[in-house]
Amino acid sequence: MFSRLSARALKSSSSLFSASRASAAARGSSVRFASTSSSSYSAFQSALNSNFTLAGASLVSVGSIVWYTHLYGSLPVIGEVHASHLSDEGLHPAEYPWSHKGWMNSFDHASIRRGYQVYREVCAACHSLDRIAWRNLVGVSHTADESRAMAEEIEYQDGPDDNGEMFMRPGKLSDYMPAPYPNEEAARAGNAGALPPDLSLIVKARHGAADYIFSLLTGYIDPPAGVEIREGMNYNPFFPGGAIGMARVLFDGLVEYDDGTPATTSQMAKDVVTFLNWAAEPEHDERKKVGIKAIILFSSLFALSLYTKRFKWTPIKNRKIFYDPPAGKH
Ligand code: HEC
């Protein structure tokens, strides 16, 4: 009787179910039609009981909890006790429509150029930009000649020469942006104990990113009634704690832009933040361009593979297997 079972039916059903199926078929007295999906119920049941499903489900639950906690803090069922008021963590910055925000948008390079000017003329007095070399500006905000000329204005220590002496030489494209202070102690001493952080990655290093830095630079106000600020500190509601060592640095008309853009406080803040955003993500434009290409390429490949899979499996998925008992035996 087994031998009369279609060989294809035995081959196609997984070995796990073939035995039970075959015996079920053997017990049945009438003609039994079976398709490859006839085992789907038991397959579903065993999938439900498998260790793999158990591990998967645990992983999904743990993952959702971790993701929720990452986004919103602790779970709502767990009470939180704050020693401080929520406002101590700083005012939440507004969301600004940055021109480079969005899947398809690149940096505004004219803004990066203006932003570099603001950094150089204002922020560079206190903040270093360690990870940016002069050559990085080439083709982004300045030409090679402009960058070289700017580098040459600065003296760098080099050496040792043939006599073992260190010497000073004009900067080259491969030199990194000079730091305003030789070390952290000097930086703190120059800023009443507060350390001006390196700005290379600051946009990535703060919650709220560009929105936060923009809000910080434009958000200086007098301390509200009842708030005491220590001598030498400044009030900024966006800075966690409210009291920041850096005073307001941007004022209307502080710099004069080459391209004639009016240098208002918010314009300079927007430009310098765009510049710092570029400094933190120099690969940004390229990344989005490659991303779009990858999405187009991989989605067409996916569609193609879907089509090929269905094409190849059609005869197998659409066949109908039935058992035809030998006539006259019963
Ligand atoms: C006179 C020196 C000085 C100048 C000029 C200056 N800063 Fe600062 N900046 C500081 C100091 C000091 C701190 C550290 C403040 C603190 O920790 O309380 C700081 C902190 C910062 C921070 C970090 C805030 C945070 O969340 O920790 C950012 C961002 C920043 N400055 C951006 C700028 C930008 C952009 C410019 C130019 C437009 C600029 N600064 C100009 C001294 C300066």
Residues whose N, C-alpha, C, O or C-beta is under 5 A from the ligand:
A	BS01	HEC	V122 C123 A125 C126 N191 A194 L195 P196 P197 I202 I213 A243 I244 G245 M246 V249 V272
